[in-house]
Amino acid sequence: MRASDRAYSALLEEIQTGVLAPGTVLGEVEQSARLGVSRTPLRAALARLIADGLVAQASPRVTVVTAVNGDDIRSLFVVRRALEETAARLAATSGETERFAALTAAFDAARLDGDAARDAYYRLIAEFDAALDDAAANDYLSSALRTVRTHLVRVRRLARYQPERLAASVAEHRLIAAAIAAGDADLAAHATHVHLHNALTSILDSLDDAPSPHRKALA
Protein backbone atom coordinates (compact mmCIF):
# COMPACT_ATOMS: atom_id res chain seq x y z
CA MET A 1 0.00 0.00 0.00
CA ARG A 2 1.28 3.45 -0.90
CA ALA A 3 2.09 5.87 1.90
CA SER A 4 -0.74 8.18 0.84
CA ASP A 5 -3.21 5.28 0.91
CA ARG A 6 -2.01 4.23 4.37
CA ALA A 7 -2.39 7.77 5.67
CA TYR A 8 -5.84 8.11 4.12
CA SER A 9 -7.07 4.80 5.55
CA ALA A 10 -5.74 5.63 9.02
CA LEU A 11 -7.27 9.11 9.10
CA LEU A 12 -10.56 7.90 7.61
CA GLU A 13 -10.96 5.23 10.27
CA GLU A 14 -10.12 7.69 13.06
CA ILE A 15 -12.66 10.21 11.76
CA GLN A 16 -15.37 7.59 11.29
CA THR A 17 -14.84 6.07 14.73
CA GLY A 18 -14.66 9.44 16.49
CA VAL A 19 -11.01 9.20 17.52
CA LEU A 20 -10.60 12.42 15.55
CA ALA A 21 -13.65 14.36 16.67
CA PRO A 22 -15.31 17.18 14.72
CA GLY A 23 -13.21 20.32 15.05
CA THR A 24 -9.92 18.46 15.48
CA VAL A 25 -7.08 20.34 13.81
CA LEU A 26 -4.90 18.23 11.53
CA GLY A 27 -1.58 20.01 11.24
CA GLU A 28 0.77 18.71 8.56
CA VAL A 29 3.84 18.45 10.80
CA GLU A 30 2.04 16.67 13.63
CA GLN A 31 0.12 14.26 11.41
CA SER A 32 3.15 13.41 9.28
CA ALA A 33 5.13 12.47 12.37
CA ARG A 34 2.23 10.59 13.97
CA LEU A 35 1.44 8.53 10.88
CA GLY A 36 5.04 7.98 9.86
CA VAL A 37 4.75 9.47 6.38
CA SER A 38 6.28 12.47 4.65
CA ARG A 39 4.25 15.58 3.91
CA THR A 40 3.67 14.81 0.24
CA PRO A 41 1.65 11.59 0.80
CA LEU A 42 -0.07 13.21 3.79
CA ARG A 43 -1.23 16.07 1.59
CA ALA A 44 -2.55 13.58 -0.94
CA ALA A 45 -4.47 11.80 1.83
CA LEU A 46 -5.89 15.07 3.14
CA ALA A 47 -6.94 16.09 -0.37
CA ARG A 48 -8.99 12.87 -0.62
CA LEU A 49 -10.60 13.55 2.75
CA ILE A 50 -11.44 17.09 1.65
CA ALA A 51 -13.07 15.66 -1.48
CA ASP A 52 -15.02 13.27 0.78
CA GLY A 53 -16.23 16.26 2.83
CA LEU A 54 -14.77 14.83 6.04
CA VAL A 55 -12.20 17.58 6.55
CA ALA A 56 -11.97 21.22 5.45
CA GLN A 57 -9.03 23.47 4.70
CA ALA A 58 -8.51 25.99 7.50
CA SER A 59 -5.20 27.36 6.18
CA PRO A 60 -2.62 26.27 3.57
CA ARG A 61 -1.07 23.81 6.04
CA VAL A 62 -3.91 23.05 8.42
CA THR A 63 -7.14 21.10 7.90
CA VAL A 64 -9.96 20.57 10.38
CA VAL A 65 -12.33 17.63 10.82
CA THR A 66 -15.76 18.85 9.74
CA ALA A 67 -18.73 18.99 12.09
CA VAL A 68 -21.93 17.00 11.67
CA ASN A 69 -25.31 18.45 12.64
CA GLY A 70 -28.95 17.59 12.14
CA ASP A 71 -29.21 19.51 8.87
CA ASP A 72 -26.18 17.66 7.49
CA ILE A 73 -27.73 14.31 8.42
CA ARG A 74 -31.07 15.21 6.83
CA SER A 75 -29.30 16.25 3.63
CA LEU A 76 -27.30 13.02 3.63
CA PHE A 77 -30.47 10.97 3.96
CA VAL A 78 -32.15 12.80 1.07
CA VAL A 79 -29.35 11.53 -1.15
CA ARG A 80 -29.26 8.12 0.54
CA ARG A 81 -32.99 7.63 0.04
CA ALA A 82 -32.82 8.45 -3.67
CA LEU A 83 -29.84 6.18 -4.26
CA GLU A 84 -30.92 3.20 -2.16
CA GLU A 85 -34.52 3.16 -3.40
CA THR A 86 -33.19 3.18 -6.97
CA ALA A 87 -30.71 0.42 -6.14
CA ALA A 88 -33.47 -1.68 -4.57
CA ARG A 89 -35.63 -1.33 -7.67
CA LEU A 90 -32.78 -2.32 -9.96
CA ALA A 91 -31.82 -5.25 -7.74
CA ALA A 92 -35.40 -6.55 -7.79
CA THR A 93 -35.26 -6.80 -11.58
CA SER A 94 -31.79 -8.39 -11.65
CA GLY A 95 -32.86 -12.00 -11.23
CA GLU A 96 -30.58 -12.45 -8.19
CA THR A 97 -33.25 -14.50 -6.45
CA GLU A 98 -31.02 -17.04 -4.70
CA ARG A 99 -28.59 -14.48 -3.30
CA PHE A 100 -31.30 -12.34 -1.76
CA ALA A 101 -33.28 -15.35 -0.57
CA ALA A 102 -30.14 -16.42 1.30
CA LEU A 103 -29.84 -12.92 2.77
CA THR A 104 -33.50 -13.06 3.82
CA ALA A 105 -32.77 -16.26 5.70
CA ALA A 106 -29.68 -14.69 7.25
CA PHE A 107 -31.72 -11.76 8.55
CA ASP A 108 -34.26 -14.25 9.92
CA ALA A 109 -31.45 -15.95 11.84
CA ALA A 110 -29.75 -12.74 13.01
CA ARG A 111 -29.26 -12.37 16.76
CA LEU A 112 -28.45 -9.20 18.69
CA ASP A 113 -27.62 -10.53 22.15
CA GLY A 114 -24.09 -9.39 22.95
CA ASP A 115 -21.37 -7.44 21.16
CA ALA A 116 -20.22 -10.39 19.05
CA ALA A 117 -23.74 -11.01 17.74
CA ARG A 118 -24.25 -7.34 16.97
CA ASP A 119 -20.90 -7.14 15.18
CA ALA A 120 -21.96 -10.15 13.09
CA TYR A 121 -25.18 -8.31 12.24
CA TYR A 122 -23.27 -5.23 11.06
CA ARG A 123 -21.19 -7.52 8.84
CA LEU A 124 -24.43 -8.95 7.45
CA ILE A 125 -25.58 -5.42 6.59
CA ALA A 126 -22.29 -4.85 4.77
CA GLU A 127 -22.86 -8.10 2.87
CA PHE A 128 -26.37 -6.92 1.97
CA ASP A 129 -25.01 -3.57 0.74
CA ALA A 130 -22.44 -5.37 -1.43
CA ALA A 131 -25.15 -7.62 -2.88
CA LEU A 132 -27.32 -4.57 -3.60
CA ASP A 133 -24.47 -2.87 -5.46
CA ASP A 134 -23.72 -6.00 -7.48
CA ALA A 135 -27.35 -6.58 -8.40
CA ALA A 136 -27.97 -2.94 -9.34
CA ALA A 137 -25.01 -3.26 -11.77
CA ASN A 138 -24.52 0.49 -12.12
CA ASP A 139 -21.03 1.76 -11.42
CA TYR A 140 -22.14 5.38 -11.07
CA LEU A 141 -24.81 4.44 -8.56
CA SER A 142 -22.40 2.24 -6.60
CA SER A 143 -19.77 5.00 -6.51
CA ALA A 144 -22.30 7.50 -5.17
CA LEU A 145 -23.46 5.01 -2.54
CA ARG A 146 -19.87 4.43 -1.39
CA THR A 147 -19.53 8.16 -0.74
CA VAL A 148 -22.78 8.23 1.23
CA ARG A 149 -21.76 5.18 3.27
CA THR A 150 -18.44 6.82 4.14
CA HIS A 151 -20.41 9.53 5.94
CA LEU A 152 -22.97 7.10 7.36
CA VAL A 153 -20.34 5.24 9.38
CA ARG A 154 -19.53 8.49 11.13
CA VAL A 155 -23.14 9.57 11.60
CA ARG A 156 -24.15 6.22 13.09
CA ARG A 157 -21.43 6.42 15.71
CA LEU A 158 -22.71 9.81 16.84
CA ALA A 159 -26.08 8.24 17.57
CA ARG A 160 -27.13 6.50 20.76
CA TYR A 161 -27.41 2.71 20.67
CA GLN A 162 -31.08 1.72 20.94
CA PRO A 163 -31.81 -2.03 21.17
CA GLU A 164 -35.39 -1.62 19.99
CA ARG A 165 -34.28 0.30 16.91
CA LEU A 166 -31.68 -2.32 16.03
CA ALA A 167 -34.27 -5.09 16.31
CA ALA A 168 -36.59 -3.16 14.00
CA SER A 169 -33.71 -2.71 11.57
CA VAL A 170 -33.33 -6.48 11.29
CA ALA A 171 -36.98 -6.87 10.29
CA GLU A 172 -36.76 -3.97 7.85
CA HIS A 173 -33.68 -5.37 6.13
CA ARG A 174 -35.34 -8.78 5.94
CA LEU A 175 -38.36 -7.30 4.16
CA ILE A 176 -36.18 -5.46 1.64
CA ALA A 177 -34.17 -8.61 0.90
CA ALA A 178 -37.35 -10.71 0.56
CA ALA A 179 -38.93 -8.19 -1.82
CA ILE A 180 -35.82 -8.19 -4.00
CA ALA A 181 -35.74 -12.00 -3.98
CA ALA A 182 -39.39 -12.01 -5.08
CA GLY A 183 -38.69 -9.55 -7.89
CA ASP A 184 -41.12 -7.00 -6.44
CA ALA A 185 -39.50 -3.65 -7.30
CA ASP A 186 -42.28 -1.50 -5.81
CA LEU A 187 -42.21 -3.30 -2.47
CA ALA A 188 -38.40 -3.25 -2.38
CA ALA A 189 -38.34 0.52 -2.92
CA HIS A 190 -41.17 1.15 -0.44
CA ALA A 191 -39.56 -1.04 2.24
CA THR A 192 -36.29 0.83 1.71
CA HIS A 193 -38.10 4.15 2.06
CA VAL A 194 -39.70 3.08 5.36
CA HIS A 195 -36.40 1.72 6.69
CA LEU A 196 -34.54 4.94 5.91
CA HIS A 197 -37.31 7.09 7.39
CA ASN A 198 -37.13 5.11 10.64
CA ALA A 199 -33.33 5.17 10.70
CA LEU A 200 -33.20 8.95 10.19
CA THR A 201 -35.83 9.58 12.85
CA SER A 202 -33.96 7.41 15.34
CA ILE A 203 -30.60 9.03 14.65
CA LEU A 204 -31.95 12.58 14.95
CA ASP A 205 -33.79 11.72 18.17
CA SER A 206 -30.62 10.28 19.66
CA LEU A 207 -28.51 13.38 19.00
CA ASP A 208 -29.93 15.04 22.09
CA ASP A 209 -27.76 12.67 24.13
CA ALA A 210 -24.05 13.13 24.75
CA PRO A 211 -21.79 11.28 22.29
CA SER A 212 -20.27 8.01 23.47
CA PRO A 213 -17.24 6.24 21.96
CA HIS A 214 -19.00 2.89 22.49
CA ARG A 215 -22.07 3.59 20.36
CA LYS A 216 -23.00 1.22 17.60
CA ALA A 217 -24.70 1.73 14.25
CA LEU A 218 -28.46 2.07 14.28
CA ALA A 219 -29.29 1.06 10.73
Summary of the structure (lengths in Angstrom):
residues: 219
radius of gyration: 18.6
end to end distance: 31.2
largest distance: 55.2
contacts: 677
relative contact order: 0.14
helix: 71%
strand: 5%
